[in-house]
Amino acid sequence: MKEISIVIPVYNSHECVAELSRQIADALDGIDYEQIMVNDCSKDSSWEEIKKAAAENQRLIGINLRKNCGQDSAILAGLNYAGGKWCVIMDDDLQHSPYDILKLYKEAQKGFDVVYADFGEKKQKLWKNLGSWFNGKISEIAIQKPREIYLSPFKILSGDIVREMIRFENLFPYIDGLIFQVTRNITQIPIQHHSRELGTSNYTLIKSIKVFFRMLFGFSTMPLNLASYIGFFSAAAGLVLAAVYAAQYFMGKADVTGWTTIVILLLILGGLILVSLGIIGKYLGQVYLTVNRQPKFIVKETTSKETA
């Protein structure tokens, strides 16, 4: 068993593959590690670069997915191949420095199952920072994340935790959600977030929204509860208004209700009903796809003869 497995999802980052692999080899010199790079059906030459790096470094295992599955599914594919006592998850853009892996590793040795990197200052666009903040606040409710923990994409996990995570059959995996379903023995340490020097970011607002919905609908019933509360409030408000109008009628103070009021009420109540049905449909759709055992990822080829 390797001491550390490093899982890196790769998407359109051919410029970073060689340098990232070089830095990992330098940072973990003297440690028995394996580097698993999962190509999420990149549109550039990322897979060719991974194969070149694997040919030069026998510790590197390349996995090429048959179709784009998203970052979390790509990470889960890599975790299925990871056999280390500890597993590091990091991005492919060098904003997570390989030289910080040992910091996470040493902290984990104190008895923690998971150690997150806490970025004091994030070298990324403002909307990403705002999105991270919002996602963190919602996750405090959805997956009971402690307020002080930052859900960083750079982290180290115990191999035992990884083996429990890959057992889940959820078709729409959310890595941090899986972590908090398995353990609460979690901490974080301050780590520097570096500027991206090679290539451009592939993470768009649409992808961020998709990740948010994975967390919200895949690991929480909060939307269903919220729809129930809104429905209950609407029904209660309707009963109160009915009582008020009935009292006015018997007191001879009733006014003729205008069409505008009726139309507005119909639009509001109809919208609430459609939103509630949409939320229920989202859950039913995910259940349907999961029951039919649609694969979370499909491996096309690897640079190793071993399979998970």
C-alpha atoms as a printed R data frame, in Angstrom:
    type eleno elety resid chain resno       x      y       z
1   ATOM     1    CA   MET     A     1   0.000  0.000   0.000
2   ATOM     2    CA   LYS     A     2   1.261  3.435  -0.950
3   ATOM     3    CA   GLU     A     3   1.593  6.037   1.772
4   ATOM     4    CA   ILE     A     4  -0.114  8.826  -0.207
5   ATOM     5    CA   SER     A     5  -2.364  8.772  -3.263
6   ATOM     6    CA   ILE     A     6  -2.871 12.078  -5.081
7   ATOM     7    CA   VAL     A     7  -6.040 12.358  -7.149
8   ATOM     8    CA   ILE     A     8  -6.176 15.197  -9.673
9   ATOM     9    CA   PRO     A     9  -9.131 15.793 -12.034
10  ATOM    10    CA   VAL     A    10  -7.857 17.266 -15.308
11  ATOM    11    CA   TYR     A    11  -9.872 19.280 -17.801
12  ATOM    12    CA   ASN     A    12  -8.288 21.348 -20.584
13  ATOM    13    CA   SER     A    13  -5.070 21.873 -18.620
14  ATOM    14    CA   HIS     A    14  -2.420 20.465 -20.922
15  ATOM    15    CA   GLU     A    15  -0.066 23.340 -20.020
16  ATOM    16    CA   CYS     A    16  -0.004 22.329 -16.357
17  ATOM    17    CA   VAL     A    17   0.383 18.534 -16.472
18  ATOM    18    CA   ALA     A    18   4.164 18.288 -16.822
19  ATOM    19    CA   GLU     A    19   4.974 21.054 -14.328
20  ATOM    20    CA   LEU     A    20   2.454 19.748 -11.800
21  ATOM    21    CA   SER     A    21   3.941 16.257 -12.015
22  ATOM    22    CA   ARG     A    22   7.474 17.623 -11.626
23  ATOM    23    CA   GLN     A    23   6.552 19.599  -8.527
24  ATOM    24    CA   ILE     A    24   4.772 16.629  -6.945
25  ATOM    25    CA   ALA     A    25   7.817 14.417  -7.501
26  ATOM    26    CA   ASP     A    26  10.060 17.072  -5.983
27  ATOM    27    CA   ALA     A    27   7.773 17.786  -3.017
28  ATOM    28    CA   LEU     A    28   7.265 14.111  -2.122
29  ATOM    29    CA   ASP     A    29  10.839 12.972  -2.661
30  ATOM    30    CA   GLY     A    30  11.474 10.037  -0.306
31  ATOM    31    CA   ILE     A    31   7.761  9.257   0.227
32  ATOM    32    CA   ASP     A    32   6.049  6.262  -1.356
33  ATOM    33    CA   TYR     A    33   3.249  7.917  -3.316
34  ATOM    34    CA   GLU     A    34   1.124  7.485  -6.425
35  ATOM    35    CA   GLN     A    35  -0.257 10.230  -8.634
36  ATOM    36    CA   ILE     A    36  -3.618  9.624 -10.310
37  ATOM    37    CA   MET     A    37  -4.618 12.082 -13.014
38  ATOM    38    CA   VAL     A    38  -8.167 11.716 -14.351
39  ATOM    39    CA   ASN     A    39  -8.779 13.291 -17.753
40  ATOM    40    CA   ASP     A    40 -12.431 14.348 -17.819
41  ATOM    41    CA   CYS     A    41 -12.740 14.144 -21.602
42  ATOM    42    CA   SER     A    42 -10.692 17.285 -22.211
43  ATOM    43    CA   LYS     A    43 -10.982 19.073 -25.540
44  ATOM    44    CA   ASP     A    44  -7.268 19.847 -25.697
45  ATOM    45    CA   SER     A    45  -4.166 17.610 -25.555
46  ATOM    46    CA   SER     A    46  -4.379 16.947 -21.805
47  ATOM    47    CA   TRP     A    47  -4.575 13.165 -22.267
48  ATOM    48    CA   GLU     A    48  -1.506 13.123 -24.492
49  ATOM    49    CA   GLU     A    49   0.377 15.145 -21.875
50  ATOM    50    CA   ILE     A    50  -0.727 12.758 -19.144
51  ATOM    51    CA   LYS     A    51   0.514  9.785 -21.151
52  ATOM    52    CA   LYS     A    52   3.861 11.482 -21.693
53  ATOM    53    CA   ALA     A    53   4.203 12.235 -17.995
54  ATOM    54    CA   ALA     A    54   3.209  8.659 -17.102
55  ATOM    55    CA   ALA     A    55   5.862  7.289 -19.449
56  ATOM    56    CA   GLU     A    56   8.495  9.314 -17.585
57  ATOM    57    CA   ASN     A    57   7.147  8.681 -14.086
58  ATOM    58    CA   GLN     A    58   6.092  5.177 -13.100
59  ATOM    59    CA   ARG     A    59   4.273  6.573 -10.060
60  ATOM    60    CA   LEU     A    60   1.753  8.319 -12.314
61  ATOM    61    CA   ILE     A    61  -1.467  6.594 -13.358
62  ATOM    62    CA   GLY     A    62  -3.522  8.252 -16.066
63  ATOM    63    CA   ILE     A    63  -7.246  7.614 -16.415
64  ATOM    64    CA   ASN     A    64  -9.124  8.771 -19.497
65  ATOM    65    CA   LEU     A    65 -12.906  9.041 -19.153
66  ATOM    66    CA   ARG     A    66 -15.079  8.294 -22.141
67  ATOM    67    CA   LYS     A    67 -17.295 11.373 -21.629
68  ATOM    68    CA   ASN     A    68 -17.244 14.514 -19.530
69  ATOM    69    CA   CYS     A    69 -18.769 13.692 -16.141
70  ATOM    70    CA   GLY     A    70 -17.912 16.740 -14.060
71  ATOM    71    CA   GLN     A    71 -15.224 17.368 -11.476
72  ATOM    72    CA   ASP     A    72 -16.763 15.403  -8.605
73  ATOM    73    CA   SER     A    73 -17.389 12.301 -10.718
74  ATOM    74    CA   ALA     A    74 -13.844 12.521 -12.093
75  ATOM    75    CA   ILE     A    75 -12.481 12.710  -8.538
76  ATOM    76    CA   LEU     A    76 -14.598  9.711  -7.565
77  ATOM    77    CA   ALA     A    77 -13.166  7.792 -10.524
78  ATOM    78    CA   GLY     A    78  -9.667  8.539  -9.253
79  ATOM    79    CA   LEU     A    79 -10.599  7.532  -5.703
80  ATOM    80    CA   ASN     A    80 -11.673  4.134  -7.026
81  ATOM    81    CA   TYR     A    81  -8.079  3.610  -8.199
82  ATOM    82    CA   ALA     A    82  -6.413  5.097  -5.111
83  ATOM    83    CA   GLY     A    83  -4.793  2.616  -2.750
84  ATOM    84    CA   GLY     A    84  -2.859  4.872  -0.402
85  ATOM    85    CA   LYS     A    85  -3.103  5.105   3.374
86  ATOM    86    CA   TRP     A    86  -3.856  8.766   2.747
87  ATOM    87    CA   CYS     A    87  -5.430 10.414  -0.273
88  ATOM    88    CA   VAL     A    88  -4.882 13.998  -1.387
89  ATOM    89    CA   ILE     A    89  -7.386 15.720  -3.670
90  ATOM    90    CA   MET     A    90  -6.177 18.812  -5.496
91  ATOM    91    CA   ASP     A    91  -6.827 20.872  -8.636
92  ATOM    92    CA   ASP     A    92  -4.812 20.672 -11.840
93  ATOM    93    CA   ASP     A    93  -3.996 24.381 -12.214
94  ATOM    94    CA   LEU     A    94  -1.087 24.725  -9.732
95  ATOM    95    CA   GLN     A    95  -3.083 27.095  -7.541
96  ATOM    96    CA   HIS     A    96  -2.765 24.290  -5.001
97  ATOM    97    CA   SER     A    97   0.960 23.909  -4.453
98  ATOM    98    CA   PRO     A    98   2.267 20.311  -4.226
99  ATOM    99    CA   TYR     A    99   4.750 21.589  -1.640
100 ATOM   100    CA   ASP     A   100   1.828 22.053   0.761
101 ATOM   101    CA   ILE     A   101   0.840 18.389   0.616
102 ATOM   102    CA   LEU     A   102   3.239 17.530   3.437
103 ATOM   103    CA   LYS     A   103   1.623 20.201   5.638
104 ATOM   104    CA   LEU     A   104  -1.750 18.512   5.212
105 ATOM   105    CA   TYR     A   105  -0.154 15.092   5.713
106 ATOM   106    CA   LYS     A   106   1.568 16.061   8.967
107 ATOM   107    CA   GLU     A   107  -1.629 17.560  10.368
108 ATOM   108    CA   ALA     A   108  -3.571 14.423   9.462
109 ATOM   109    CA   GLN     A   109  -1.055 12.351  11.435
110 ATOM   110    CA   LYS     A   110  -2.452 13.930  14.607
111 ATOM   111    CA   GLY     A   111  -5.490 11.656  14.313
112 ATOM   112    CA   PHE     A   112  -7.824 13.466  11.921
113 ATOM   113    CA   ASP     A   113  -9.781 11.715   9.170
114 ATOM   114    CA   VAL     A   114  -9.841 14.754   6.884
115 ATOM   115    CA   VAL     A   115  -7.766 17.945   6.767
116 ATOM   116    CA   TYR     A   116  -8.907 20.838   4.563
117 ATOM   117    CA   ALA     A   117  -6.669 23.624   3.275
118 ATOM   118    CA   ASP     A   118  -7.988 26.940   4.549
119 ATOM   119    CA   PHE     A   119  -7.212 29.679   2.026
120 ATOM   120    CA   GLY     A   120  -7.067 33.037   3.791
121 ATOM   121    CA   GLU     A   121  -6.894 34.910   0.476
122 ATOM   122    CA   LYS     A   122  -8.193 33.262  -2.674
123 ATOM   123    CA   LYS     A   123  -6.528 34.264  -5.949
124 ATOM   124    CA   GLN     A   124  -9.646 33.972  -8.049
125 ATOM   125    CA   LYS     A   125 -12.496 36.052  -9.466
126 ATOM   126    CA   LEU     A   126 -14.908 37.860  -7.167
127 ATOM   127    CA   TRP     A   127 -17.928 35.814  -8.264
128 ATOM   128    CA   LYS     A   128 -16.100 32.628  -7.281
129 ATOM   129    CA   ASN     A   129 -15.416 34.006  -3.808
130 ATOM   130    CA   LEU     A   130 -19.050 35.035  -3.446
131 ATOM   131    CA   GLY     A   131 -20.157 31.620  -4.716
132 ATOM   132    CA   SER     A   132 -17.877 29.837  -2.235
133 ATOM   133    CA   TRP     A   133 -19.258 31.942   0.603
134 ATOM   134    CA   PHE     A   134 -22.870 31.258  -0.391
135 ATOM   135    CA   ASN     A   135 -22.230 27.546  -0.902
136 ATOM   136    CA   GLY     A   136 -20.591 27.379   2.518
137 ATOM   137    CA   LYS     A   137 -23.594 29.000   4.204
138 ATOM   138    CA   ILE     A   138 -26.080 26.663   2.533
139 ATOM   139    CA   SER     A   139 -23.919 23.620   3.324
140 ATOM   140    CA   GLU     A   140 -24.108 24.510   7.020
141 ATOM   141    CA   ILE     A   141 -27.790 23.628   6.748
142 ATOM   142    CA   ALA     A   142 -27.752 20.994   4.009
143 ATOM   143    CA   ILE     A   143 -24.869 18.788   5.214
144 ATOM   144    CA   GLN     A   144 -24.369 20.224   8.720
145 ATOM   145    CA   LYS     A   145 -20.949 21.633   7.935
146 ATOM   146    CA   PRO     A   146 -19.321 23.376  10.911
147 ATOM   147    CA   ARG     A   147 -19.310 27.144  10.396
148 ATOM   148    CA   GLU     A   148 -15.537 27.446  10.771
149 ATOM   149    CA   ILE     A   149 -14.686 24.827   8.118
150 ATOM   150    CA   TYR     A   150 -14.008 26.027   4.565
151 ATOM   151    CA   LEU     A   151 -14.898 23.432   1.929
152 ATOM   152    CA   SER     A   152 -11.629 23.655   0.052
153 ATOM   153    CA   PRO     A   153 -11.002 21.526  -3.056
154 ATOM   154    CA   PHE     A   154  -7.489 20.933  -1.628
155 ATOM   155    CA   LYS     A   155  -7.597 18.330   1.157
156 ATOM   156    CA   ILE     A   156  -6.237 15.053   2.493
157 ATOM   157    CA   LEU     A   157  -8.383 12.102   3.515
158 ATOM   158    CA   SER     A   158  -7.721  8.873   5.359
159 ATOM   159    CA   GLY     A   159  -7.759  5.822   3.097
160 ATOM   160    CA   ASP     A   160 -10.447  4.273   5.310
161 ATOM   161    CA   ILE     A   161 -12.699  7.271   4.651
162 ATOM   162    CA   VAL     A   162 -12.085  6.988   0.903
163 ATOM   163    CA   ARG     A   163 -13.065  3.320   0.883
164 ATOM   164    CA   GLU     A   164 -16.335  4.180   2.607
165 ATOM   165    CA   MET     A   165 -17.027  7.044   0.196
166 ATOM   166    CA   ILE     A   166 -16.701  4.948  -2.958
167 ATOM   167    CA   ARG     A   167 -19.354  2.534  -1.673
168 ATOM   168    CA   PHE     A   168 -22.105  5.115  -2.096
169 ATOM   169    CA   GLU     A   169 -24.401  4.554  -5.082
170 ATOM   170    CA   ASN     A   170 -25.388  8.209  -5.499
171 ATOM   171    CA   LEU     A   171 -25.397  8.999  -9.220
172 ATOM   172    CA   PHE     A   172 -24.674 12.663  -8.563
173 ATOM   173    CA   PRO     A   173 -21.676 12.629  -6.226
174 ATOM   174    CA   TYR     A   174 -20.582 15.656  -4.244
175 ATOM   175    CA   ILE     A   175 -17.231 14.918  -2.634
176 ATOM   176    CA   ASP     A   176 -17.620 17.153   0.407
177 ATOM   177    CA   GLY     A   177 -21.135 15.818   0.961
178 ATOM   178    CA   LEU     A   178 -19.782 12.252   0.943
179 ATOM   179    CA   ILE     A   179 -17.060 13.246   3.407
180 ATOM   180    CA   PHE     A   180 -19.537 14.677   5.903
181 ATOM   181    CA   GLN     A   181 -21.744 11.600   5.566
182 ATOM   182    CA   VAL     A   182 -18.836  9.388   6.599
183 ATOM   183    CA   THR     A   183 -16.994 11.367   9.294
184 ATOM   184    CA   ARG     A   184 -17.013 14.473  11.487
185 ATOM   185    CA   ASN     A   185 -13.398 14.090  12.583
186 ATOM   186    CA   ILE     A   186 -12.354 17.014  10.381
187 ATOM   187    CA   THR     A   187 -10.042 19.999  10.732
188 ATOM   188    CA   GLN     A   188  -8.290 22.578   8.577
189 ATOM   189    CA   ILE     A   189  -4.969 24.407   8.440
190 ATOM   190    CA   PRO     A   190  -3.968 27.669   6.740
191 ATOM   191    CA   ILE     A   191  -2.541 27.152   3.249
192 ATOM   192    CA   GLN     A   192  -1.588 29.748   0.634
193 ATOM   193    CA   HIS     A   193  -3.711 29.932  -2.505
194 ATOM   194    CA   HIS     A   194  -1.535 30.704  -5.524
195 ATOM   195    CA   SER     A   195  -2.327 32.611  -8.700
196 ATOM   196    CA   ARG     A   196  -2.746 30.577 -11.867
197 ATOM   197    CA   GLU     A   197   0.331 31.084 -14.049
198 ATOM   198    CA   LEU     A   198  -0.373 28.562 -16.811
199 ATOM   199    CA   GLY     A   199  -3.519 28.291 -18.911
200 ATOM   200    CA   THR     A   200  -6.927 29.745 -18.108
201 ATOM   201    CA   SER     A   201  -9.623 28.688 -15.685
202 ATOM   202    CA   ASN     A   202 -12.227 26.220 -16.974
203 ATOM   203    CA   TYR     A   203 -14.562 26.708 -14.034
204 ATOM   204    CA   THR     A   204 -17.602 28.693 -15.156
205 ATOM   205    CA   LEU     A   205 -20.621 30.044 -13.321
206 ATOM   206    CA   ILE     A   206 -22.776 27.285 -14.849
207 ATOM   207    CA   LYS     A   207 -20.459 24.586 -13.479
208 ATOM   208    CA   SER     A   208 -20.518 26.219 -10.055
209 ATOM   209    CA   ILE     A   209 -24.323 26.222 -10.081
210 ATOM   210    CA   LYS     A   210 -24.364 22.525 -11.054
211 ATOM   211    CA   VAL     A   211 -22.068 21.676  -8.138
212 ATOM   212    CA   PHE     A   212 -24.316 23.670  -5.815
213 ATOM   213    CA   PHE     A   213 -27.391 21.734  -6.962
214 ATOM   214    CA   ARG     A   214 -25.540 18.449  -6.489
215 ATOM   215    CA   MET     A   215 -24.964 19.346  -2.869
216 ATOM   216    CA   LEU     A   216 -28.466 20.725  -2.347
217 ATOM   217    CA   PHE     A   217 -30.483 17.928  -3.957
218 ATOM   218    CA   GLY     A   218 -28.068 15.012  -3.577
219 ATOM   219    CA   PHE     A   219 -27.322 15.279   0.138
220 ATOM   220    CA   SER     A   220 -30.226 17.174   1.676
221 ATOM   221    CA   THR     A   221 -34.013 17.262   1.814
222 ATOM   222    CA   MET     A   222 -33.912 20.982   2.588
223 ATOM   223    CA   PRO     A   223 -35.631 22.009  -0.711
224 ATOM   224    CA   LEU     A   224 -38.523 19.632   0.019
225 ATOM   225    CA   ASN     A   225 -38.835 20.968   3.557
226 ATOM   226    CA   LEU     A   226 -38.699 24.537   2.268
227 ATOM   227    CA   ALA     A   227 -41.452 23.813  -0.263
228 ATOM   228    CA   SER     A   228 -43.566 22.316   2.531
229 ATOM   229    CA   TYR     A   229 -43.048 25.372   4.746
230 ATOM   230    CA   ILE     A   230 -43.958 27.758   1.920
231 ATOM   231    CA   GLY     A   231 -47.074 25.717   1.133
232 ATOM   232    CA   PHE     A   232 -48.101 25.688   4.788
233 ATOM   233    CA   PHE     A   233 -47.549 29.447   5.063
234 ATOM   234    CA   SER     A   234 -49.572 30.106   1.898
235 ATOM   235    CA   ALA     A   235 -52.438 27.921   3.148
236 ATOM   236    CA   ALA     A   236 -52.386 29.608   6.568
237 ATOM   237    CA   ALA     A   237 -52.367 33.070   4.981
238 ATOM   238    CA   GLY     A   238 -55.315 32.039   2.789
239 ATOM   239    CA   LEU     A   239 -57.344 30.854   5.788
240 ATOM   240    CA   VAL     A   240 -56.622 34.081   7.667
241 ATOM   241    CA   LEU     A   241 -57.678 36.191   4.702
242 ATOM   242    CA   ALA     A   242 -60.810 34.066   4.270
243 ATOM   243    CA   ALA     A   243 -61.748 34.703   7.896
244 ATOM   244    CA   VAL     A   244 -61.110 38.444   7.525
245 ATOM   245    CA   TYR     A   245 -63.189 38.722   4.355
246 ATOM   246    CA   ALA     A   246 -65.996 36.629   5.894
247 ATOM   247    CA   ALA     A   247 -66.101 38.911   8.934
248 ATOM   248    CA   GLN     A   248 -66.217 42.007   6.700
249 ATOM   249    CA   TYR     A   249 -69.034 40.458   4.669
250 ATOM   250    CA   PHE     A   250 -71.243 39.819   7.674
251 ATOM   251    CA   MET     A   251 -70.460 43.299   8.997
252 ATOM   252    CA   GLY     A   252 -71.546 44.815   5.708
253 ATOM   253    CA   LYS     A   253 -68.116 46.180   4.895
254 ATOM   254    CA   ALA     A   254 -67.187 43.818   2.082
255 ATOM   255    CA   ASP     A   255 -65.715 45.365  -1.038
256 ATOM   256    CA   VAL     A   256 -65.889 43.978  -4.549
257 ATOM   257    CA   THR     A   257 -62.578 42.252  -5.238
258 ATOM   258    CA   GLY     A   258 -60.915 43.407  -8.435
259 ATOM   259    CA   TRP     A   259 -59.601 41.213 -11.206
260 ATOM   260    CA   THR     A   260 -56.052 42.419 -10.527
261 ATOM   261    CA   THR     A   261 -56.067 40.894  -7.047
262 ATOM   262    CA   ILE     A   262 -57.370 37.581  -8.365
263 ATOM   263    CA   VAL     A   263 -54.807 37.391 -11.147
264 ATOM   264    CA   ILE     A   264 -51.918 38.232  -8.796
265 ATOM   265    CA   LEU     A   265 -53.033 35.586  -6.294
266 ATOM   266    CA   LEU     A   266 -53.375 32.994  -9.051
267 ATOM   267    CA   LEU     A   267 -49.918 33.780 -10.402
268 ATOM   268    CA   ILE     A   268 -48.312 33.602  -6.957
269 ATOM   269    CA   LEU     A   269 -50.057 30.402  -5.862
270 ATOM   270    CA   GLY     A   270 -49.633 28.804  -9.293
271 ATOM   271    CA   GLY     A   271 -45.933 29.674  -9.261
272 ATOM   272    CA   LEU     A   272 -45.499 28.163  -5.789
273 ATOM   273    CA   ILE     A   273 -47.231 24.980  -6.923
274 ATOM   274    CA   LEU     A   274 -45.022 24.682 -10.016
275 ATOM   275    CA   VAL     A   275 -41.855 25.314  -7.977
276 ATOM   276    CA   SER     A   276 -42.894 22.627  -5.485
277 ATOM   277    CA   LEU     A   277 -43.622 20.175  -8.297
278 ATOM   278    CA   GLY     A   278 -40.268 21.004  -9.877
279 ATOM   279    CA   ILE     A   279 -38.431 20.273  -6.629
280 ATOM   280    CA   ILE     A   280 -40.250 16.956  -6.227
281 ATOM   281    CA   GLY     A   281 -39.540 16.131  -9.876
282 ATOM   282    CA   LYS     A   282 -35.820 16.829  -9.361
283 ATOM   283    CA   TYR     A   283 -35.666 14.304  -6.555
284 ATOM   284    CA   LEU     A   284 -37.710 11.732  -8.483
285 ATOM   285    CA   GLY     A   285 -35.471 12.142 -11.531
286 ATOM   286    CA   GLN     A   286 -32.340 11.517  -9.484
287 ATOM   287    CA   VAL     A   287 -33.936  8.472  -7.849
288 ATOM   288    CA   TYR     A   288 -34.976  7.124 -11.258
289 ATOM   289    CA   LEU     A   289 -31.493  7.463 -12.737
290 ATOM   290    CA   THR     A   290 -29.864  5.974  -9.644
291 ATOM   291    CA   VAL     A   291 -32.247  2.996  -9.514
292 ATOM   292    CA   ASN     A   292 -31.487  2.316 -13.184
293 ATOM   293    CA   ARG     A   293 -27.783  2.225 -12.212
294 ATOM   294    CA   GLN     A   294 -26.618  4.781 -14.732
295 ATOM   295    CA   PRO     A   295 -22.819  4.915 -14.348
296 ATOM   296    CA   LYS     A   296 -21.273  7.918 -12.598
297 ATOM   297    CA   PHE     A   297 -18.280  7.688 -14.925
298 ATOM   298    CA   ILE     A   298 -17.003  5.458 -17.724
299 ATOM   299    CA   VAL     A   299 -13.283  4.750 -18.057
300 ATOM   300    CA   LYS     A   300 -12.129  4.594 -21.649
301 ATOM   301    CA   GLU     A   301  -8.463  3.748 -21.029
302 ATOM   302    CA   THR     A   302  -5.689  4.010 -18.491
303 ATOM   303    CA   THR     A   303  -1.903  4.183 -18.594
304 ATOM   304    CA   SER     A   304  -1.736  1.218 -16.199
305 ATOM   305    CA   LYS     A   305  -2.678 -2.399 -16.783
306 ATOM   306    CA   GLU     A   306  -4.210 -2.532 -13.299
307 ATOM   307    CA   THR     A   307  -7.879 -1.710 -12.887
308 ATOM   308    CA   ALA     A   308  -9.874 -0.629  -9.896
